Amino acid sequence: MKQLVIWIGALVLGAVLGILGVGAIDAVANFVATVFTRLFQLLAMPTILLVVISTFATFGSKGSGPIFRRTVVYTLLTTVAAAAVGAVLFVLVKPENIPAGAFAATAEPSAQPLTYADHILGVVPNNFLRPLLEGNVLSLLLIAFIVGIGLSRLPESDNKAAVVRLILGLQELLFLLIRWIIKILPIGIVAFAAQLTAQLGAGVVAGSLGKYLLVVLGGNVVQFFVVLPLFLLVRGLNPLTVLGRMAPAVLTALFTKSSAATLPVTMDSAERRLGVRPTVARFVLPVCTTVNMNGCAAFILVTSLFVMQNGGTPITFSTIVLWLLISVVSAVGNAGVPMGCYFLTLSLMSGVGAPIGVLAVILPFYTIIDMIETAENVWSDSCVCAMTDKDLRGETVSA
């Protein structure tokens, strides 16, 4: 509770500093925020690699089956629910088209549309270091799964034990570094909050796409505060307890705009604050960081419908159902990095010939959308982790 109060106090202090609009303060805030973001990115990829390898190597590919099945089921259920909430709000609110002149003369964001074959090839690594250097989470998970399963299948020997001990030792060192960063994280929160407030004051968010933003942000709010708590209640968990203990991770995600970069904090909060067993947290959370994208699914669906509507495509029930499925599948394959959903939606709209100039109009608003989406994604990861842990040990996470 004390830590949460400190975090909220840092958030308020940062907001006040941002409102002041002092150039020197804004410059320092941007510098500190960049430092913390880089530190999170520095630890995120090694965390994914080591925890997945160690989980499979010590827990075994057979023993991880129940965890994997529950992770996949809860991920799909929550992701479909998020997209469905977005679809319902889109039908109820009925966002209006943007005047053609508002986006026809706007420069379209540059991106080459990717085919599904390109996405698959992008996952298959051609060396061990490139996924780490490029931050390719899917490739890194593939390597980690293969190496971890390989270690679990090796016969017991001194060589195998030495390799496993090395991995576990590196993991302990990594977690120590993570705890050090978390201790000084209030400084980063002040900087992040000041940076955001300054951006808002500069007009990053202005109102021309009111109904569209209402649907996107409203869907995230409903998923965050209604749908995911209902999932927890059905499994016999107290949503307030889970959210309170995972608050550091959710707040970090809000400012880093990257569920992958937030993973070290998410894992630390799940194990040390929520009481999830390490064997569960270290398997579920890295997987969820890659495939559990509630906010992304809702954004892809709502934005795709909005863009196609502006291009003259009739938005029928069958169209909504089709794109709900596409958005869920696309979100599962999306990387947990800043603006990942935006460029994925851009590729999808390019592929169907929709007026992607609309996305250029949306772009100035995406900073706020991305922050809220990422916080929702990490909150969903936390819920999936808590529910999986509860299922596997048959008792409520301690309140």
Secondary structure, DSSP 8 states (H G I E B T S, - for coil): -HHHHHHHHHHHHHHHHHHHT-HHHHHHHHHHHHHHHHHHHHHHHHHHHHHHHHHHHHH-TTTTHHHHHHHHHHHHHHHHHHHHHHHHHHHHH------HHHHHTS---------HHHHHHHHS-SSSSHHHHHT-HHHHHHHHHHHHHHHHHS---HHHHHHHHHHHHHHHHHHHHHHHHHHTHHHHHHHHHHHHHHHHHTTSS-SSSHHHHHHHHHHHHHIIIIIHHHHHHHTT--HHHHHHHHHHHHHHHHHH--HHHHHHHHHHIIIIIS---HHHHHHHHHHHHHH--HHHHHHHHHHHHHHHHHTT----HHHHHHHHHHHHHHHHTS-SSTTHHHHHHHHHHHHTT--THHHHHHGGGHHHHHHHHHHHHHHHHHHHHHHHHHHHHTS----
